[in-house]
Amino acid sequence: MDPGERGLGQARAKKLGNQCNQTERWWRIQDALYGQACGALHNDAVTKDFNYDRTEAEALLAMTAALLRNVHGAGA
């Protein structure tokens, strides 16, 4: 993800969910997945105790794959 896009996600997060358009709602899903997946292997106060088991890792991978299907221009 382009670092500039992270700022867009933060701006969109200030809206109430029911005020978001379809694109912004997809962004929120992607941003939540990114936030969950990025907690691994960091040694900070919040994430140092994160420990993903195989089932959780498989779920994160499956959700990522599902979202990639929604990327415009992807696939055949």
RAZI-V333302 format. One record per residue. N is the residue number from 1. RES is the residue in one letter. SS is DSSP state (~ for helix, > for strand, _ for the rest). Layout:
((N,RES,SS) (N,RES,SS))
//
This chain:
((1,M,_) (2,D,_) (3,P,~) (4,G,~) (5,E,~) (6,R,~) (7,G,~) (8,L,~) (9,G,~) (10,Q,~) (11,A,~) (12,R,~) (13,A,~) (14,K,_) (15,K,_) (16,L,_) (17,G,~) (18,N,~) (19,Q,~) (20,C,_) (21,N,_) (22,Q,~) (23,T,~) (24,E,~) (25,R,~) (26,W,~) (27,W,~) (28,R,~) (29,I,~) (30,Q,~) (31,D,~) (32,A,~) (33,L,~) (34,Y,~) (35,G,~) (36,Q,~) (37,A,~) (38,C,_) (39,G,_) (40,A,_) (41,L,_) (42,H,_) (43,N,_) (44,D,_) (45,A,_) (46,V,_) (47,T,_) (48,K,_) (49,D,_) (50,F,_) (51,N,_) (52,Y,_) (53,D,_) (54,R,~) (55,T,~) (56,E,~) (57,A,~) (58,E,~) (59,A,~) (60,L,~) (61,L,~) (62,A,~) (63,M,~) (64,T,~) (65,A,~) (66,A,~) (67,L,~) (68,L,~) (69,R,_) (70,N,_) (71,V,_) (72,H,_) (73,G,_) (74,A,_) (75,G,_) (76,A,_))
//
